[in-house]
Amino acid sequence: MELFYDLVFVFAFLNVTSLTATLASPANLYRCLLVLALLWWTWSSSVRVGNAIRADEGALPVAGFVTIGATFLLSLSVPSAFVDRPGGLSGPLVFAVSYLVIRLTQIAVFGWVERIDPVQHASLLPRVLLPTATTVLLIVAGTAPARLPDQRFAVPLQLSLWTVALVVEYAGGTILARRWWVVTSAGHWAERHALMVLVALGESIIALGLGPKTGLPLTGSVAVAALLGIAIVVAFWWAYFDTLADGLEQALHRARDPAVRRRLARNVYTFLHLPLITGEILFALGLKDLLAEVADPATPAWGVPLGGFWAAVFFGGVILYLLSLIGCALVALREVRWPLVVTVVVLAVTAPLVAPIPELAALALLALITTAGVIVETFREDGWRRQVRHLALEERLAVEAEQSRWRRQHL
């Protein structure tokens, strides 16, 4: 059921980049980040539901189907979430109402689960008020700016209202989390977030596949850009999934105290995985634009100059991804990943310098720095990597053995 739910989020992630791809500007890039943060909060709430109760038992699938339908409508309305398009339903209104339906359905499930706990049940009303207030702010943000007499203030007002809406959800949810943000299964929590990281990596793969799909032949420039993009995606995967993902899950398992586990689940996964996903989406956004340009026969072999905006998107996305990995290791494992820190510094220094150079040269430089940093990080782990991977393998073998034993007895 939860994987079925994630399929809708794959579509949502694909659609969120359209906010910037249609017109590359700082304001549209900020819109993309705002929608992504709201989608992440919605998805994270669904993970909390699945962690508290099995999503495929009893009447829970019905709540899941309602959520999937509302999420799909929300995804369809993403391109018009800020400015309504002529014809059809109001995009901002559909987006806001769909968001409210998703959140109230999730809270209703929590209310049913916690109905016998008076302390937990008492926090139900504040939890309903948070998404309600967020929805009101989103509706106002989508309708009020168009009525301003001076349209110079329309975009700042809209972005400010959206920002306040996000602050309400995140800050309010964090305060209330002291009571109800309970992680029943550390394995489930870690696995769900790892799968979403994988889904976001798939966005880059899709961007590589669809970027040059303009009826033009597969040129050498497109092939080089695709291979360089794959190299960075592989570095992303290795930096997270080779060892760190297992290390984070093991740290969550070791946290027996509910308060400590709650802090790890919230800070490492809900908060620090958001910039991780955002970095992947920004990189995918840059790939879409780059491949569309290098596939054009009128473009020089190495592409046009990258430009300051796309240098910020490309290098900023990778920097954000690596900073998230550094933060996860620091919070959960109490360890500073110095090779990744150095890589981030080198990328930050290099980013302003690549704006005037051709796109493919900039992408090659980005791939070289990123993969070199990940390789150095892999070889400096001094046995920690071997230990983490050994524990993960032993756990999987033990689980498989227990499953085989149960099946022999009952099937």
Secondary structure by P-SEA (a helix, b strand, c coil): caaaaaaaaaaaaaaaaccccccccaaaaaaaaaaaaaaaaaaaaaaaaaaaccccccaaaaaaaaaaaaaaaaaaacccccccccccccaaaaaaaaaaaaaaaaaaaaaaaacccaaaaaaaaaaaaaaaaaaaaaaaaaccccccccccaaaaaaaaaaaaaaaaaaaaaaaacccccccccaaaaaaaaaaaaaaaaaaaaaaaaacccccccccaaaaaaaaaaaaaaaaaaaaccccaaaaaaaaaaacccaaaaaaaaacccaaaaaaaaaaaaaaaaaaaaaaaaaaccccccccccccaaaaaaaaaaaaaaaaaaaaaaaacccccaaaaaaaaaaaaaaccccccccaaaaaaaaaaaaaaaaaaaaaaccaaaaaaaaaaaaaaaaaaaaaaaaaaacc
